[in-house]
Amino acid sequence: MNAKELSPIAIDDTGGYTVRIDYDGSNNPIYIGKADIATVTATPLWQIQKLTYTGSNLTSVTWADGNDSFDNVWDNRASLTYV
């Protein structure tokens, strides 16, 4: 990954999910993951989105594997295919 990877943070969302957000060196969120509360980040139970920017403008939001299924590993977010 070319972007500087900062430590992701986890927040408890009101929908009963844990949400993790990974930021680039400009403090833009680049990956957003969602899973059931207490899901281990190494298990394939995550729904992951990738946010792409042009300058400081958000230009696209894509999904790991091209879908919103909860079947990805958060720890592998940088190497997944996004469509």
Backbone torsions as a table, in degrees:
resi	resn	phi	psi	omega
1	MET	NA	133.2	179.5
2	ASN	-78.8	-33.7	-178.2
3	ALA	-71.4	145.8	175.6
4	LYS	-66.6	125.7	-178.7
5	GLU	-94.4	119.3	175.5
6	LEU	-96.0	161.8	178.9
7	SER	-61.0	129.6	176.9
8	PRO	-68.8	154.2	175.3
9	ILE	-111.8	156.8	177.4
10	ALA	-120.9	136.8	176.3
11	ILE	-131.2	151.0	176.7
12	ASP	-94.0	118.2	-177.0
13	ASP	-91.3	154.5	-176.5
14	THR	-67.4	-12.8	-179.8
15	GLY	-83.4	9.9	179.6
16	GLY	81.4	18.6	179.5
17	TYR	-117.3	155.2	167.0
18	THR	-92.0	135.5	178.3
19	VAL	-118.3	128.9	176.2
20	ARG	-114.5	141.6	-179.5
21	ILE	-129.7	130.2	178.5
22	ASP	-113.3	132.3	-174.7
23	TYR	-109.2	152.7	173.6
24	ASP	-88.9	-175.7	-177.8
25	GLY	-66.1	-17.4	177.7
26	SER	-95.8	9.8	-179.4
27	ASN	67.1	26.5	173.0
28	ASN	-90.6	134.8	174.0
29	PRO	-66.5	129.7	179.5
30	ILE	-114.9	-26.8	175.5
31	TYR	-130.6	136.5	174.3
32	ILE	-127.0	123.6	179.9
33	GLY	-120.0	147.2	-178.8
34	LYS	-137.7	136.8	178.6
35	ALA	-156.4	168.1	175.0
36	ASP	-57.4	148.8	179.2
37	ILE	-54.4	138.6	178.3
38	ALA	72.9	12.5	176.3
39	THR	-70.0	131.5	178.5
40	VAL	-71.0	138.5	-175.5
41	THR	-67.9	-14.8	-179.8
42	ALA	-92.7	2.5	-179.7
43	THR	-99.6	149.5	-178.0
44	PRO	-82.2	62.0	-177.0
45	LEU	-130.4	23.4	-174.9
46	TRP	-110.4	142.9	170.4
47	GLN	-100.4	124.4	-173.1
48	ILE	-129.0	134.0	174.7
49	GLN	-114.7	148.9	173.6
50	LYS	-117.2	131.2	179.0
51	LEU	-105.6	132.0	-178.8
52	THR	-116.5	140.8	-176.1
53	TYR	-122.7	149.4	165.7
54	THR	-116.2	110.6	-170.5
55	GLY	63.9	-126.3	178.3
56	SER	-101.4	7.8	-178.3
57	ASN	-96.3	127.4	173.7
58	LEU	-68.0	123.0	-176.3
59	THR	-113.7	-20.3	176.2
60	SER	-159.9	153.4	173.7
61	VAL	-127.8	121.2	-178.8
62	THR	-124.2	162.4	-175.8
63	TRP	-111.3	143.4	172.7
64	ALA	-59.3	131.8	-178.3
65	ASP	64.8	8.5	178.0
66	GLY	76.0	16.6	179.9
67	ASN	-146.9	170.5	-178.4
68	ASP	-100.6	25.7	179.3
69	SER	-71.6	151.5	176.8
70	PHE	-91.8	67.8	-174.5
71	ASP	-138.1	24.2	-179.6
72	ASN	-116.5	162.9	179.5
73	VAL	-101.5	118.7	-179.3
74	TRP	-56.4	-40.8	-178.7
75	ASP	-61.3	-21.1	-178.5
76	ASN	-99.7	10.9	-171.5
77	ARG	-52.4	-38.2	-176.7
78	ALA	-71.4	-22.8	-177.1
79	SER	-103.3	2.0	179.5
80	LEU	-77.8	162.5	176.3
81	THR	-94.9	129.5	-178.1
82	TYR	-115.2	132.3	179.8
83	VAL	-131.1	NA	NA
